[in-house]
Amino acid sequence: MKKTIIKSTFYLILMSIGAKILSFAVRILLARTLSADAMNLYSLAAPTMVFVITLAQMGIPAALSKVIAQKDSAKQPIKASVIISVCNNIIVTGCFLLMIPFLAKTILKQNQLIDVLYAILPLIPMVTLSGILKGYLFGKQLHLSATACQFFEEGTRIVYLIIVFSLHPQMDILTMAKTAMLSVTIGEIGSSLFMLFIIAKKSRRIPLPFTTLFTDLHRNAFDEVLTISIPMTGSRLIGSLTYFLEPIIMVIGLQSLQAEAMVSAYGQLNGYVLPILTMPSFITVTLSNFLLPSFTYHHTRGNHKTAGRLFLLIIATCFFIGLSCSFLCFQFSDELMQLFYHSARGADLLKQLAWPFAFYALQPPLASMLHALSYSRNTMVDTFSGSFIRLLCVGLFTGVFGTHSLALGLTIGMMITTLMHAFNVAFALQKSSRSTQKAIS
């Protein structure tokens, strides 16, 4: 069993590395192709995109993977997930459509953003579909197939960008930003087609008979999915809402020149520095997606030693990867910026944030453990605490530290969330161990 876990983890890491190479190729392509102003527009719209994705998925993928891992039949959880997602998508799409002009003109104060935000609309149903399919694959322990879809997501996106930029080399700023945003939807389409093919191949047919979607429904199936998805959505919603509010808070009360400097710093941090700092996340998130259903599967069946070894192996692997990336970012900050972006812009900031972000690699597996141990509400509280402190730092320190307040708030908020996750996981494991000992005695 131990060899199987290590082998599966090794293959997942290899596939994640390949997928991340493609993902980073997308970022490099955008950084080298988009003008500075187009990158700023894309960076300003990206927090809204993340926020909308969180609302659209509603925590269904992770909840579905856990529920399916606990059950022998996936039919009821899938039906419940599809119905919840369809209803939720209608509401999210309608509300977002009405809010776009207000967000661009009044909140973000960038009239050009209207068309870029409209480009997010087709992403809503596609990211929902790909999330459900991925949750099903992870729940069925088809981890390699669920991870492999990232190749098709990023590969499709790269092909789309290359074709569009080749056919239209003289794009204006707005069209560049819109193209970059639409590429996310194209990637989700490629990913979904691959997963549908895998599911059809494994089961000879699509596992959900849509002709009987609204028949033979059980309320407990909805309860099981929503019990996990709602707290998970709350946690992710807080994080994405922070990401969404940060550019708004940073320009409140600033004069035009100061606001332009903050927008430029924000584009530098989110468009150039953070993609390198968070590079290990492609592995840590993949391992966390593997950890949630796998730990749940073994833990609910009484295989506590196997579940414990799985957690320790993944948390140690994630931290090692985080430390390795931090070392590279600290020692070779200029070289990395030149390699990826042909510019040293942001190299000093990359060096400053390198070591604190080693701990960022621990967040995904710790959060997955809390979900697996039915402590989803704690992840929401932890994320809220870190996010609130982050926004508070940006709001209070912008006038004193200027553009440095963004990095300061980001670091403090991230560390608070990570430490609170670690404390809650230790408490949850200790409580679970005591319960097991009582049951044996």
N, C-alpha and C positions, 0 to 999 in steps of 0.2 A: 504493500500500500504506500509506504514511504517513497519507494522508487517511482511509483506512478505519479505521486504528487509532484516530485522534483522534475520528472520528465515533462509533465503537463505545463508546469511553471516555466521550464526552459523553452519549450516550444512557443508558449504565449509571449515570452520576452522577445524571442527572435522575430515573431510575426509583428509584434508591436514596434520593434526597431525599424523593420521595413516600412510599416505604415507611417511611422513618424518621419522617416526620410522623405516620403512622398508629401506628407503634410507640411514639412518644412520647405520642401521645394515650392509648394504653393505660396508660402509666405515670402520666400525669396523672389519668386516671380512677381508677386504683387509689389514688394518693396522696390524692385528694380524697374518695374513698368509704370506704376502709379507716380504721378508727380507728388510733391510734398503736400500741396493743397488737397489733392484727391485722397491721399492717405489720411489727412486730418478729417475729411468728411467721412470716410469709411470708418475711422476710429471712433468718431462721435456717434455714428449710427450703430456700431457693433454692440455697445451695452444694451441698446433697445432690442436688438436681435436676440441676444442672450436671454433677456427678460421675457420676451415673447415665446421663445423656445421652452423656457421653464413653465410658463403658463400652459402652453399647448400640450406638453408631455405629461404634466401634472403628476410626475413621479411614477407613472404607470410602468415604464420598462423595468425598473428595479423591483417594484412591488410584484409585477407579474413573474419575474424570475424566481423570487423567493416563494411565492404561492405555488407555482408549478413544481418547484423542487420538493415541496412538502407533500405533493399529491401524486397519485398514480395516473390520473386523467387531467389533461390540460383544457378540456373542452369548455367547462363552466368558467374558469378564470379568463380565458380568451374572449368568450362572449361578453362577459361583464366589462372587460377592458376596452373592447371595441365600442360598445354602446356608450360607456362613460366618455371615451375619447371623442366620438362623433359629436355628442352633445356639447362637450367642452370646447371643441374646435369652432363650432358655430358661434358660440358666445364670444370667444377670444377674437376671432376674425372680425366679427361685427363691431366690437368695441374698439379694436385697434384701428380699423378703417375710419371710424369717426374721430379718433384721437390724433391721427397723423398730422393734420394741419396745425393743431394746437401745440403738439410736441415740437414741431420744427420751428414755428414762428415765435411762439410765446416762451416755451420752456428752454429750448436749446439755442434760440435766437439765430438760427441759420435757415433762411428761406430755401436755400438750395437742397437742404436735407429732405424736403418733401418727397421728391422722386426716389431718393435712395431708400427712404422708409417704405414707400410703396413696393419696392423690390423685395421686401421681407414677406409680403402677403402669401406668395405661393409656397414659401418655406413651411408655413404652419401645418398644412395637411401632410406634407412629405416627411417632415421630421417626426410627426406623430406616428405615421405608418412604420417608418424605419425603427422607431423606438419599441413599438409593440413586437415587431419581428425579432429584434435583438433580444428583448426580454424573454420571448419564447425559446430562442436558441440557448440562451444562458440557463434558463430553467430546466431544459432538457439535457443539460451538461454537455452541449455541443459548443464548447468554449472556442475551439479553433475556428469553427465556421463563423461564429459571431464576431471574432476578432478579424478574420480575413475580410469581412465586408468593408473594413476601413481602407483596404487596398483599392477596392472599386470606388469607394467614395472619393478618395483623394485623386485617384487616377482619372476618373471622369471629370473631376473639377479642373485638373491640369490640362487635359485635352481641350475642354471648353474654353479655358482662358487663352491658350495658345492660338486656337483657331480664331477667336474673336479679336484678339490683339493683332494677329497677323493680317486679318482681313480689313481691320480699321486701325492702322498705325497712328493716325492723327486724331485721336479722340480728345474731346474737351474734358475738363475736370469732372463735371457731373456724370458724364457717360462712363468714365473710368470707374468712379465710385459705384455706380449702379451695376456695372458688369461684375465688379468684385463681389458685390452683395448677391447677385443672382447666381454666381458660381456655387454658393453654398447649397442652394436648392438643387442645382444640377448634380452635385455630389451626393445628396440624399437620394435622388432618383436612382443613380447608379448603384448605391448601396442596397436599396430596397429590392431592385431587380435581382441582384445576386442572392440575397437572402430568400426571396420567394422561390428562386430556382433550387436552392439547397433544401428548403423545406419540402417542396414538391418531390424532389428526388429521394429524400429520406422516407417520406410517408406515402409516396405514390400519388398523393393528392394534397391540396391545400388543407391543413388540419381543421380549418373552420368552415363548415358548410353554411354559406351566407343565406341560403334559402330557408334555413331554420334558425336564423340569428335571434329572432325575437320569440322563439318558442322554447319551452323547457328551461325557463330561467329560474334561478334560485336566489333569494335575497342574500343568503350567506356568502355567495360568490362575490357579490358587490361589496359586502361588508369586509371580506378578507382582503380584497384589493384596496379598498379605500382606507382601511385601518393603517395600512403601510404607506400608501401613496400620499395621503394628506399631510402627515408630519414630514415626509420626505420632500414634498412640494414646498411646505413652509420653510424648510431649511434651505433649499435651493433658491427659493423665491427671495429670501432675505439676501443671499449672496448676489444674485443677479440684480436685485433692486438696488443694492449698494453700488454695484457696477454702473447701473443706470443713473443713479442720483449723483454720483461723484462729479461728472463734468458739469452738472447743473449747479451744485453747491460751490464748486471752485470759481465760477465766474460771477456769482452773486455779489453785488456791491463793488465790483471792480470797474475801473475805467477802461476804455476801449484798448489802449496800448497794453495795460496789464492783462486784460482778458485775452488778447492775442498771444501774449507770452505764455500764459497758462495753457491755452489750447495747443500751442506748439509743443510745450513740455509734455502735455498729456498724450499727444500723438507720438512723441518720441518714446515715452515710457511704454505705451500699449502697442505701438506699431513695430518697435525695434527691440527694446530691452526685454520686456516680459516674454515674448516668444522664445527667447534663448533661455531665460531663467526658468521657465516652466517646461522646458524641453523634457524632463523626466516624467511629466504627467501622463504622457502617452503610455508609458509602462505601468506606472502606479495605478492609473485609472483602469487599465486592462486587468491587472492583477486583482484590483478591488472588485471588479465585476465578476471575476472568477471566484473570489473569496466569499461573496455574499451567498450565492446559492449553494456552493460547495460546503462551506462551514455549516449552513443551515441544514443541509442534507445529512451530514454526519452527526451534528449535534442533536437533532431531533430523533435520530435513531440510536442514540446512546453511545456513539463512537467518539467519546469526549477526548481521548488521547490523540486520535487522528485529527480531529477538529483543532485541537490546541497546537499540534505540530504544524498544521497548515497555516494557522495565523502567525506563528512565530517565524516560519520560513518566509512568508510574504512580507511581514513588517520589516524583517531584517534586510530582505532584498531591496525593498523600497528605500530604506534609509541609506544603504550602501550606494544605490544609484543616485540619490539626492546629494550625498557627500561628494561623489565623483564629479557630478555636473558642477557643483559649487566650486570645487578645486579648479576645474578647467576654466570656469568663468572668471575666477579671481586671478589666475596666473596668466591667462591669455585673452583678456578682455578686448584689447585692441585688435589682436589677430582675428578673433571671432567676428567682430563687427566688420572688419575688412573682408573676411572670407564670405560672409553671408550677404552683406549689403554694399560692399565696395565703398564703405565710408566708416570713419571712426566715431561718428556721431552717436553719443550715448554710451561710449566705452567706460567713462568714469562712473556713471550711474550703475552700469552692469557690475563693476567691481565692488561698489559699495553694497549692493544688495545680494551679492553672491552667497556669502556664508549664512545669513539668516534664512535664505530660501532652501537650504538643505532640509529644514524641518517641514517645508511645504509638501515634500514628498510623502510625509507620514499622514497627511490629512485624508486622502481617499481611502486607504485601508482601515484607518481608525473609524471613519464614518460608516464604512460597510459593516464593520464589527458591531457598531451600535445598532444598526438596522437589523442585523442578523440576530442580535440578542434582545430584540424588541424594545430598544431604547431610542426609537426614532425621534421622540420629542426632545431628548437631550441634544441631539445634533442640531435641532432647530434653535434651541436656547444658546448653544455654543456659537453657532454661526451668527445669530443676532448680536451677541455680545461683541464678537470680533468686528462685525460690520458696523455696529454703532460707534465703536471706538475709532474705526477707520474714518468714517464720515466726520466724527467730531474733530479728529486731528486735522483733516483737510479744512473744515470750516473755521477752526480756531487759529491754526498755524499759518494759513495762507498769507495773512497780512504781515506776519513776522518773518517766516522763512521763505515766502514766495513759492517758487516752483518745487523746492525741496519738500514742501509739506505733502506732496503726492506720494513720494517714496517713503516718508516717515509714517504716514497714516497706513499705507499698505503693509509695511513691515510689522508695526505694532498690532494691527488687526489680525494679521495672519498668525502671529505667534500666540496671541490670546486664544484664538479658535483651536489651534493645534494642541496647546497645553490642556485646555478644557476637555477636548476629545480624549486625550490620553488618560486624564484622571477618571473620566466616566467609564472608559473601557476597563480600566483596572478595577473599578468598583463593581461593574457589571459581571466581570469574570469571577471576582471573589464571591459575589452573591450567588452566582450560578454554581460555583464549586461547593458552597455550603449546602445548597438545596440538594445537590446530588449526593453528598455525604449523608444527609438526613434520610434521603430516600433509601439508601443502601442499608443504613442502620435500622 
